[in-house]
Amino acid sequence: MEDSNSIAGRRLTAIHSHLLTSTDNTHSQIETNSTAGEFFDEQRYSVVLPEKLKEGKWNVYRSARSPLKLLTRFPDHPDIETLHDSFVYAVDTYPDYKYLGSRVRVDGTVGEYKWMTYGETATARSAIGSGLQYYGLSKGACIGLYLINRPEWMVADHACSAYSYVSVPLYDTLGPDAVKYIINHADLQAVFCVPSTLNILLSFLSEISSVRVIVVVGGVEEHLPSLPQTSGVKLVSYSKLFSQGHNNLKPFCPPKSEDIATICYTSGTTGTPKGVVLTHGNLIASVAAMTLSIKFNSTDIYISYLPLAHIYERANQIMLSYCGVAVGFYQGDNLKLMDDLAVLRPTLFCSVPRLYNRIYAGIMNAVNTSGVLKHRLFTAAYNSKKQAIMTGRKPSPIWDRLVFNKIKAKIGGRVRFMGSGASPLSPDIMDFLRVCFGCSVIEGYGMTESCSVITIMDDGDNLSGHVGSPNPACEIKLDDVPEMNYTSDDQPHPRGEICVRGPIIFQGYYKDEVQTREVLDDEGWLHTGDIGLWLPGGRLKIIDRKKNIFKLAQGEYIAPDKIENVYAKCRFISQSFIYGDSFNSSLVAIISVDPDVMKDWAASQGIKYNDLGQLCNDPRAKAAVLAEMDVVAREAQLRGFEFAKAVTLVAEPFSVENGLLTPTFKVKRPQAKAYFAKEISNMYAELSAMDPTLHKPL
């Protein structure tokens, strides 16, 4: 058997043979080879490696920006191996630049942004890290961060990196049971919290025996409750920890690249949260690769409101500090975000489709109620500017002066870059943002297990409806999924389950070998469970989900089997198919009705009908079934987003014969989705008409 070095050498030799040196130094040429697959010249976003997989196919894709090797370090600073190294570089390079800004004063009032410089943040990080050592925490201890985005979150995280602690973010929205589970599972020795989350911790203090220190951010020392001596827990304010550490400064205890930097717990749909173990090397590789395609600089300003407990915002922060960007935090209230944007006037804005959809709806509502003349002016401006952008021309500045500058002012007027992640952004919304805000709008795809970005769009790529090309720190292949009729041989586009490999891939789920092996195979491929296809030029498009778990537009995970089991208790329902996707915020349901119950109900209501199909189409029948489904859902304590918001009633049962059931009588979801495509589309159209905040294509 070949060793890994000889395989790597053979692969590099093969790739080199397909990369031809151009006589024109301004433009490298990549040509087609029958074994290497398709290489693109004019629009080459990714290249296909000449690597033979077990199936005998040649379908491993890498970024065209780095086809010969997967990046592990910043190209300009290969000596940066850890998050600590990266922040030390930032402090040395931008010591007096603004770094962390907040508006909320100690007394709770709101004013202008007040800033900490990179140098001041470095001093605070040394004090907080030394303070943790003062309380006896040693290298490798896990530290919980149980608070929303604010400067102290970042200071504590930098302290963890400098003193080789493992940071464990806790969503402030997690329920008490999940918080307690994570604290015990990760054996947290210290937890940073705010007064509101402190109350949750104190409610089960006797059940979290590993915790030795609780640090209250924003709390006043004299007002902290006294804990029983038997608890063994020290309760201290952030300001006191700071002063204790500052008066007892300890030298850094720098981590190594392979050391664990963080354990990010993902909230699953069933069972307990899983702890994703990420090393310093994982995170540095991911962010370093992003600097090849995204350029931030020290004159940029970023608004931070996406949860820092989420890998998307976490990776953003690593890149922002490396680039010397100023980071302003929101007040902590999404309803006041627009006010924060107006005051901060950021140049960089990263968000999720749910907010972009709301921005779209707000603008379109204003346009539609502005009168005929203003509506016509907007339409003319929009169409003209969109046409220019799509054809690569510079739009006329007149449209910005007349129409779009007022729209840009809503988010401060200076945004030059918009990023979108967490779930798919509708192509029409992406085009809308590009036109109205006149800036680069980039969508990426990733997951916690891959340190955020797996693929990202190239700046200047005007095609929407895809998630770009591979992160230069990973390679991607599409695995066949025959049960869903997806294969890498599909024409015109190869399709299959997205699998990722490279230095960004996580180390496994903490203390959970079984679930780790379910997603990470022996060759190092992470199986994402998402179905993708390759567009021309090597850009990836997400088209489906392999597992019976999916995300709604706002990011909530849905387990349809669980919901269908709940609705099975409804007397009208014989069978149900729950559907949702990442472009919509609501679930819809196809209900195969119980004929006898429906007939009895119709008789009790005095409703006449010719056949069961006609009765199923009666709006009164739909309303009655949906009302009873709501009752059953409430009794089962389903969460609001797990309620079906629209139903289609069908007389025909789901069966093996009509292709909707497996031989073991489970719903075949891809087939049901295709079978009821028209009905699903009609239900979402009805919901959109009822709710003006849901976006509609222009």
Stockholm file with secondary structure:
# STOCKHOLM 1.0

chainA/1-698         MEDSNSIAGRRLTAIHSHLLTSTDNTHSQIETNSTAGEFFDEQRYSVVLPEKLKEGKWNVYRSARSPLKLLTRFPDHPDIETLHDSFVYAVDTYPDYKYLGSRVRVDGTVGEYKWMTYGETATARSAIGSGLQYYGLSKGACIGLYLINRPEWMVADHACSAYSYVSVPLYDTLGPDAVKYIINHADLQAVFCVPSTLNILLSFLSEISSVRVIVVVGGVEEHLPSLPQTSGVKLVSYSKLFSQGHNNLKPFCPPKSEDIATICYTSGTTGTPKGVVLTHGNLIASVAAMTLSIKFNSTDIYISYLPLAHIYERANQIMLSYCGVAVGFYQGDNLKLMDDLAVLRPTLFCSVPRLYNRIYAGIMNAVNTSGVLKHRLFTAAYNSKKQAIMTGRKPSPIWDRLVFNKIKAKIGGRVRFMGSGASPLSPDIMDFLRVCFGCSVIEGYGMTESCSVITIMDDGDNLSGHVGSPNPACEIKLDDVPEMNYTSDDQPHPRGEICVRGPIIFQGYYKDEVQTREVLDDEGWLHTGDIGLWLPGGRLKIIDRKKNIFKLAQGEYIAPDKIENVYAKCRFISQSFIYGDSFNSSLVAIISVDPDVMKDWAASQGIKYNDLGQLCNDPRAKAAVLAEMDVVAREAQLRGFEFAKAVTLVAEPFSVENGLLTPTFKVKRPQAKAYFAKEISNMYAELSAMDPTLHKPL
#=GR chainA/1-698 SS CCCHHHHHHHHHHHHHHHEECCSSTTSCEECCBTTTBCCCSTTCSEEEECCCCTTSCCCEEEETTSSSSCCCSBTTBTTCCSHHHHHHHHHHHSTTSEEEEEEECTTSCEEEEEEEEHHHHHHHHHHHHHHHHHTTCCTTCEEEEESCSSHHHHHHHHHHHHTTCEEEECCTTSCHHHHHHHHHHTTCSEEEECHHHHHHHHHTGGGCTTCCEEEETTCCGGGSCCCCGGGCCEEEEHHHHHHHHHTTCCCCCCCCTTSEEEEEEECCSSSSCEEEEEEHHHHHHHHHHHTTTCCCCTTCEEEECSCTTSHHHHHHHHHHHHTTCEEEECCSCGGGHHHHHHHHCCSEEEECHHHHHHHHHHHHHHHHTSCHHHHHHHHHHHHHHHHHHHTTCCCCHHHIIIIIHHHHGGGTSCCCEEEECSSCCCHHHHHHHHHHHCSEEEEEEEEGGGTEEEEECCTTCCCCSSCCEECTTCEEEEECBGGGTBCTTCSSSCEEEEEEESTTSCCCBTTCHHHHHHHBCTTSCEEEEEEEEEETTTEEEEEEESSSCEECTTSCEECHHHHHHHHTTSTTEEEEEEECCTTCSSEEEEEEECHHHHHHHHHHHTCCCSSHHHHHTCHHHHHHHHHHHHHHHHHTTCCGGGSEEEEEEESSCCCTTTTSBCTTCCBCHHHHHHHTHHHHHHHHHHHHHHCTTSCCCC
#=GC SS_cons         CCCHHHHHHHHHHHHHHHEECCSSTTSCEECCBTTTBCCCSTTCSEEEECCCCTTSCCCEEEETTSSSSCCCSBTTBTTCCSHHHHHHHHHHHSTTSEEEEEEECTTSCEEEEEEEEHHHHHHHHHHHHHHHHHTTCCTTCEEEEESCSSHHHHHHHHHHHHTTCEEEECCTTSCHHHHHHHHHHTTCSEEEECHHHHHHHHHTGGGCTTCCEEEETTCCGGGSCCCCGGGCCEEEEHHHHHHHHHTTCCCCCCCCTTSEEEEEEECCSSSSCEEEEEEHHHHHHHHHHHTTTCCCCTTCEEEECSCTTSHHHHHHHHHHHHTTCEEEECCSCGGGHHHHHHHHCCSEEEECHHHHHHHHHHHHHHHHTSCHHHHHHHHHHHHHHHHHHHTTCCCCHHHIIIIIHHHHGGGTSCCCEEEECSSCCCHHHHHHHHHHHCSEEEEEEEEGGGTEEEEECCTTCCCCSSCCEECTTCEEEEECBGGGTBCTTCSSSCEEEEEEESTTSCCCBTTCHHHHHHHBCTTSCEEEEEEEEEETTTEEEEEEESSSCEECTTSCEECHHHHHHHHTTSTTEEEEEEECCTTCSSEEEEEEECHHHHHHHHHHHTCCCSSHHHHHTCHHHHHHHHHHHHHHHHHTTCCGGGSEEEEEEESSCCCTTTTSBCTTCCBCHHHHHHHTHHHHHHHHHHHHHHCTTSCCCC
//
